[in-house]
Amino acid sequence: MNRTERPIDPESAAFARERRSFLRRALGLYNVPASGTLRPMALSTFLVFFSLFLGQCTEGQGEGLFPGPDFLLEGPFRFSVYYNDPGVDQFTGTDKEVDLQLVRMIDEAESTIDMAVYNFSRTSVIDALIRAEDRGIQVRMVGDVDETITSGYQSILRSNIPISLGNSSAIQHNKFAVIDKKYLFSGTGNMTDSGFIRNNNNFLILESDSLAAVYTAEFEQMYFGRYGSRKVALENYSQHVVNMTPVEVYFSPYDGDTAMNRLIGLVDNAKFEIQFMIFAFTHDELTSALIRAANRGVRVRGIHDFTFVRGVSEEAPRLYNAGRFLSAGPEVRYDGNEHVATLGFSSHGGKLHTKTMIIDGSIVATGSFNWSTNATQNNDENLLLIFSPRVASILQEQWQEVFRVSNPINGVLYETAGEAASPGEVVISEIMYGDGNDDWIELRNMTGRDIDLSHWVITFDNAETSHVPIPDQFNWYKPGVHSRHYSPGRLIIPAGGYFLLKGLTSSDLTTADNKISGTKNFSLNSSGFKIRLYDPTMRLIDEAWNNTALTVGTSSFPYHSMERRYSAGLALDGSLPASWCTSAGASGASGSQLDGDSAQIGSPNYSGSETPAAPTCL
């Protein structure tokens, strides 16, 4: 199987073999023919067995897929799911002692324990590791190099347990343990008091030789000094079946983009519902996928950590503003968790720390993997995709409780922004691509009303691999807060007017030319592109060119822009090369070039292709 092979199909031969193996081992002396059909005498016993399983599985407590390690299926095929219960504050929270599940596994280890940690301070886990090493268990650890001053790291450094520290350019963000090369403990929470008690998190215990093997291989890369970009991509490691459940695993950074694209693909295939609860969410392309899902009628609801609604992330405000126009959402809120170490302080807990999505009540994404560029490209991370309605139902219980105590997001947004539009109301009217330093795109408002472009999106290639949103200032930029762009608020294209998107790599903005998307720089490919413009609901408003070689504009000095052609006042189809021409705009004349750059010949902020006062196209 190669790394690009499609995920396991529950009806595949591999899944059928695993199911038959499970039945043989679970029922012991009862014989399961190759067809997977039980013989008549065994069938009644099989039904009794599964009635016990269904009857004893405790839901609503986050206790696990099976009631606990002592259930009938203890040992082979154990698959337990836990979530903690921090409540709203220290008076409503409950310590569900999830850490003791890990401690028990450590205390019962027979040979080896490999643990990867980020923040690390939970005394029960620290003491259990030291006990294990004292009784002769091989204990090894990896951690983040910048966390060595914290108490847990100091305790391990004073012990005989070897620990490797790394990823100085980003973070070693994993939180997992592999025990006896067959048990995996993993989840969203750090092994700290905050992780187990005060932050919202969930955790998994899986018994799987194959999963344990790939997590061990990933662990050993870091243990022997390969962190971040220095790691070598594991081969054929993603697909597993655990207790009849298809499970996929992905490691960052080498498969971070693959992991995110897989998650986006699952969102794009969602049929009726998406629920999520997320700490760090800054991934524009995933946001676009969630909006697309709502556009086709999928009910999208999510809870964001408060700090990322008011912080550097534009995703919650963008989703909220899309939801103003779509009946299926997205409906987004911010968490109500204020359970901190000291009441009244905003640190040491009180975070919605999960990184969890539930799709159609049957698919779960979880792990250490936040939905961010750092998670996909820089950090050491792991993402688990679990295809199980029962696992999904347990984590839906957690989601429902987090949603119940959450708060409406418009309580912390300064103002709403962004406006839905119809195709053709705004067009891509001119493109400068040859300079390579100050590429720009001119938008033109074809209507008689002002249009708020905040939260609109532009893409540049057929695959739409990068989405550049046009931000607003109201949601997270106020005086005294760091700003990545210079807009005074909503980004408005006036009635009949123009708006410039600029990709800056070498020059500064002038005071008069401050209309820019500040979330990402862009540089247009002079060999060809396909630009698409979407409104906040991800409705296609306009497009330019068709991804073929460019026959208009110039890619050498002096650089000429390409301009849209019009007929009877209407823009011609932008996807057709015949609808574009090479600009003959003046060079060096006031208003005819960008930032006084005489090397650029074009007509920004007016249409040289139809305005009589301007030169016509070449």
Protein Blocks (a to p, Z undefined) as FASTA:
>chain_A
ZZkbccddfkbmklmmmmmmmmmmmnomaccdfkopacfklmmmmmmmmmmmmmmmcghk
lnojbfbjkbmkgcehiacdddddebjblmlpccehlmmmmmmmmmmpckbccdddfbdc
bfklmmmmmmmmmnopacdddddfklmmpmklmmmmmmmbdcddehkllccfbdcddehh
laccddjbdcdfklmmmpccdddddddfklmmmmmmmmmmmmnopahjlpccdehklbcc
eehiacdddddfklmmmmmmmmmmmmmmpfkbccdddfbdcbfklmmmmmmmmmnopacd
ddddfklmmmmbfklmmmmmmmmmpmnbpaddddfbfcdfbghiageijiafbccddehh
laccedjbdcdfklmmmmccdddddddfklmmmmmmmmmmmmmmmccfklmgfbdcdjdd
dehkaccfbdcfknommgcdddddfbfbdcdfehiacdfbfnlmaccddddfklmpcehi
acfbfcfbdadddehiacdddddfkbccdfklmcccfkbccdddfkbccdddddfkopaf
bdedjhiacfedjfbdcddddddddeehiacdfkbmklpccdfbdehiahiaghhiakbg
cjehiafklpmkbccdZZ
